[in-house]
Amino acid sequence: MAVRLFSAETVGLDGRIIDVEVDVSKGLRSFTIVGLADKAVDEAKERISYAIKNIGLKPPHKQNQKVIVSLAPADIKKEGSGFDLAIALGYILASKQAVFDSRRTLFLGELALDGALRPVPGMLSLSQTAEHARFESVIVPKGNGIEAAFVRGIRVYEAANLSDVLLHITNEKPLAALPPTPWKGGTVAAPHNFFDIRGQETAKRALEIAAAGGHNVLMSGPPGTGKTLLARALPTILPPLSREEALEVTTIHSVAGAKREPLATERPFRSPHHTSSYVALTGGGTSPRPGEITLAHRGVLFLDEFPEFDRRVIEALRQPLEDGVITVARAKSTMQFPARFMLVAAMNPCPCGNLGSKTKICVCMPSALFRYQRKISGPIADRIDLWTEVGLVDHKELGMRVDRSVPSGADIRKRVVSARAIQERRYKKIGIRMNCELGIRNLEKFAPLAGDARLLLDAAAKRLDLSPRAYHRVIKLARTIADLEHSEPIKEEHLAEALQYRPKEVLL
């Protein structure tokens, strides 16, 4: 008679419950797994056989019997090694080597040949799926327990090996359920701080505004002026993750196999090399997986040497910068991944870096300069809120002692956190968190222009030839500047500062 247990796998970022049905009958020796299983699942037959043998039970490969394992639904591709534990227990139950009730338990884990359990990726998503499907408990390998216990409403048991699981489900030696994992916001351990950077006050101010409202920023300047240093210091002024944001970030990084700690405590800072491929940035594959754009969700995506990225990669930023999601369409499936990140880009003024320098000569051919600037198209330029110059710093200033009157990273962070809190309270009823997410429909209500601010904006828009998108982004940027000063109406000075961050030259 066939027996049924339950396991799960991730499809995109979501978990999917998989029924594991096992039947054992007399016949020629065989062990078959059906249900669109990939190579890793098919190879489970050997891992399971020797794991069962090495814990002292009768394995499938030494019995004259036919073993069939069906993974349902049959039309969904099964990938990975997370089904090992459920299949092994299904065989033990079907061959009557143990008796237990498995109806309300989810089994997850990869088996080693000696019966030890190895962690599997995507555990937070799978645990959430078990809770939504009303399972009572989930059994996971050692190393996955803290992540799984972050989900409330389900009992999580952590086991070191197959023997421990058998002793638990047969009630011979029950495991202790893990306590719910508490949420503790972490401190940012960035190698650089704004307080250590000499000069560049204009760029620091631009990054403060960007951090306060979640805006996109592009820094332009000669090589070696501190663009990369400023970008890497940015995480020190970002507000800490909330519990909900930590849940999102941990789920993404766990599914992608990029998780270093059980729970995310810091905002992601992703800095892919400019030779990274289109798929590496956007995500994809036969079964689409998150790319760098999604791994930067709720954090920062830093693109150094921005125009050196492939044109196709740069243009792929259009949808996520506008909508906060990225849709990856493939022949067999279409996935939508979250992508609400701050874009921080850095570029030289030209390929050699000396364009506009008073001391060095630019050696770039006009055609090379044209190609370099053409990499940043009008639609991408429109989606960047702040354009700031990062000029050369005087050598004397580099050798000076730190000016204690200059705000430290901690001081800037307090202002950013305060501005973010104002935004969260303001937008609580419409389900957004930051000014950068504000839609056109609510712009007039939540970003009113005081006095002659509207006249100033209209005049500047005509002079700068702003597109409607850029026009609305200037208002949202001014809204953030006003929030940093705890001002409800947007005044002329707020709007004037926001307009200063538009690009000084029109990119072709």
Number of C-alpha atoms within 10 A of each C-alpha: 8 16 17 21 22 26 25 25 27 20 19 21 25 16 20 19 17 21 19 24 22 27 18 23 15 10 11 11 14 14 17 12 21 16 16 18 18 15 12 15 18 19 15 22 20 14 19 27 21 21 26 23 17 17 16 10 14 16 19 25 18 10 14 13 17 17 23 17 22 21 24 18 15 14 9 14 15 26 18 20 24 30 27 26 30 28 27 24 27 25 27 21 22 21 22 10 11 16 13 12 10 18 11 14 21 27 24 29 29 24 26 18 16 16 24 20 28 21 19 21 22 28 29 30 27 27 30 21 21 26 18 11 12 13 18 15 20 25 27 29 25 17 16 24 26 21 24 29 25 22 21 14 16 22 21 29 24 23 24 16 23 25 17 18 24 19 14 18 19 13 11 10 12 14 17 12 16 14 14 18 16 10 15 13 15 12 13 15 10 13 10 17 19 24 18 13 17 18 19 18 13 13 24 21 13 24 27 24 27 25 28 30 26 27 28 24 26 26 26 23 23 22 17 14 15 22 25 20 16 22 26 20 21 24 25 22 24 27 22 19 21 15 16 10 17 21 20 19 26 26 25 28 25 24 25 20 13 12 17 10 12 18 23 25 22 23 25 19 22 17 17 17 14 15 11 13 15 19 16 17 19 24 23 20 13 9 16 22 21 29 21 21 28 29 28 26 26 23 25 27 26 24 23 22 16 23 22 16 19 15 15 11 18 19 15 16 19 17 13 19 22 16 12 18 18 25 16 18 13 13 7 8 11 13 18 15 24 22 28 25 26 24 24 26 23 25 22 23 21 23 21 15 20 19 18 13 14 7 7 10 12 15 14 15 10 9 8 14 16 14 14 18 16 14 20 18 14 13 14 16 18 19 19 22 26 26 22 23 20 25 20 15 14 10 8 7 11 12 9 9 8 13 10 8 6 13 12 16 21 15 12 23 22 14 21 24 18 17 25 24 16 18 21 15 11 15 17 10 8 9 9 16 19 21 28 23 18 18 13 12 8 11 15 11 9 19 20 16 22 12 12 10 19 17 12 14 20 13 12 16 17 10 9 15 12 16 14 11 13 19 17 16 23 25 24 28 28 28 28 33 25 21 26 20 12 13 13 15 18 24 20 19 13 22 24 16 15 24 23 13 19 20 18 11 7 11 13 12
